[in-house]
Amino acid sequence: MLAQMRNGGFVVEALSDSRRVPVSATERIIMLNDISVFTTEEDIPLREVFLKMKENEKVATSVDAKSDPDKLKSTLKQILPDFDDERVHASDIRKMFVWFNLLKDKVEFTAPAEEAVAEEAAVEVAAEEKAPAKKTARKKKEATAEDTEEVPAAEKKPRAKKTAAKD
């Protein structure tokens, strides 16, 4: 997703061919960050599943997404041994392998801790960059206020009055 449009829609870019397409606000958009995988203990975010797939890339890329459901489940079992095979359907596993193969060369998968540190650093840098801009804007406002106070009232031009048009 690149940007949000005025009407509430979005501009998205296809990862396969970099084509940009507008998407209506009525379309259902789900971010990959919002998807998680059922396991026997807790749900695992898809990002972490992709990290495990990246660690076992030979296994993850060896299976064809169009393989039979049993092969897909056994391959995912090698990568993520505690996934809940009753609640995770073969179609979901198929999507995970397709998405991983599409994203593995285009997206850098990072651990959540590394990502949080990077986000905090980016926020700090952005805050430092914005702080001086606010000070200069404040100084400009003070300067213009001082300039208008110093000009004698006789030298100021009176404002033109607006008249309403009569029917």
C-alpha positions in Angstrom: 0.0 0.0 0.0 1.5 3.3 -1.1 -0.9 6.0 -0.2 -4.5 6.8 0.9 -6.7 8.6 -1.5 -9.1 11.4 -0.6 -12.2 9.3 -1.1 -10.9 6.8 1.5 -9.5 4.4 -1.1 -5.9 3.3 -1.4 -3.2 3.2 -4.0 -1.4 -0.2 -4.0 1.6 -1.5 -5.9 1.8 -5.0 -7.2 5.0 -6.8 -6.0 5.2 -8.9 -9.1 5.2 -6.2 -11.8 5.3 -2.9 -9.8 2.0 -1.8 -11.4 0.1 0.8 -9.3 -3.7 0.3 -9.0 -6.3 2.3 -7.1 -8.4 0.3 -4.6 -11.8 1.4 -3.5 -12.6 2.0 0.2 -15.3 -0.6 0.0 -12.7 -3.4 -0.9 -11.6 -5.5 2.0 -7.9 -5.0 2.7 -6.1 -7.1 5.2 -2.4 -6.3 6.0 -0.1 -9.2 6.3 1.0 -7.9 9.7 -2.6 -8.5 10.9 -2.6 -12.2 10.0 -1.6 -14.9 12.5 -1.4 -18.7 12.3 -3.1 -21.0 14.8 -0.8 -23.1 16.9 -1.4 -25.5 19.7 -0.4 -22.9 22.3 -0.6 -19.3 21.1 -1.2 -17.7 17.7 2.0 -16.8 15.9 2.1 -13.7 13.6 2.6 -14.5 10.0 5.8 -12.4 10.1 7.3 -14.9 12.5 6.2 -17.8 10.3 7.9 -16.2 7.4 11.1 -15.8 9.5 11.0 -19.6 10.2 10.4 -20.2 6.5 13.4 -18.1 5.7 15.5 -20.1 8.2 14.3 -23.3 6.4 14.2 -21.8 2.9 15.2 -25.0 1.2 12.2 -26.8 2.7 9.9 -23.9 2.2 10.8 -23.5 -1.5 10.9 -27.2 -2.2 7.1 -27.7 -2.0 4.8 -26.6 -4.8 1.8 -24.6 -3.7 -0.4 -26.7 -5.9 0.7 -29.9 -4.1 -1.8 -32.1 -2.4 -2.9 -30.9 1.1 -1.1 -33.7 2.9 2.3 -32.7 1.4 1.6 -29.0 2.3 0.8 -29.9 5.9 3.8 -32.1 6.3 6.1 -29.4 4.9 4.6 -26.8 7.2 5.0 -29.3 10.1 8.8 -29.3 9.4 8.9 -25.5 9.5 6.4 -24.9 12.3 6.0 -28.1 14.3 3.3 -26.8 16.6 0.8 -25.4 14.1 -2.8 -26.5 14.7 -3.5 -28.8 11.8 -7.3 -28.9 12.6 -7.8 -25.1 12.4 -5.2 -24.3 9.7 -6.7 -25.4 6.4 -4.8 -26.5 3.3 -5.9 -23.4 1.4 -4.3 -21.3 4.2 -1.1 -23.2 4.0 -1.1 -22.9 0.2 -1.5 -19.1 0.5 1.4 -19.0 3.0 3.7 -20.7 0.6 2.6 -18.6 -2.3 3.1 -15.4 -0.3 6.5 -16.5 1.0 7.8 -17.3 -2.4 6.5 -14.0 -3.7 8.0 -12.0 -0.9 11.3 -13.8 0.0 13.4 -11.8 -2.5 11.5 -8.5 -2.2 11.0 -8.1 1.6 13.6 -8.3 4.3 12.1 -10.4 7.1 13.3 -9.2 10.5 12.7 -10.4 14.0 10.1 -8.4 16.0 12.7 -7.2 18.5 14.9 -5.9 15.8 12.0 -4.2 14.0 10.9 -2.5 17.3 14.4 -1.1 17.9 14.5 0.1 14.3 11.1 1.8 14.6 12.1 3.5 17.8 15.2 4.8 16.2 13.2 6.1 13.2 10.8 7.8 15.5 13.6 9.5 17.5 15.3 10.7 14.2 12.0 12.0 12.9 11.3 13.8 16.2 14.8 15.4 16.1 14.3 16.6 12.5 10.9 18.1 13.2 12.0 19.9 16.4 14.1 22.6 14.7 11.5 23.2 12.1 8.9 24.1 14.8 11.4 26.5 16.4 12.0 28.4 13.2 8.3 28.6 12.5 7.8 30.0 16.0 10.6 32.5 15.4 9.0 33.6 12.1 5.7 34.1 13.8 7.3 36.2 16.6 9.2 38.2 13.9 6.1 39.0 12.0 4.2 40.0 15.1 7.1 42.4 16.1 7.2 43.8 12.6 3.5 44.7 12.6 3.8 46.3 16.0 6.6 48.6 15.0 4.8 50.0 12.0 3.0 53.2 13.0 -0.8 53.1 12.6 -0.7 56.1 10.1 1.5 54.1 7.7 -0.8 51.0 7.6 -3.2 50.7 4.7 -6.8 50.3 5.8 -8.5 47.1 4.7 -11.1 47.2 1.9 -14.6 46.5 3.1 -16.5 43.7 1.5 -20.0 44.6 0.3 -22.7 42.1 -0.2 -24.4 42.0 -3.6 -28.0 43.0 -3.5 -30.6 41.1 -5.6 
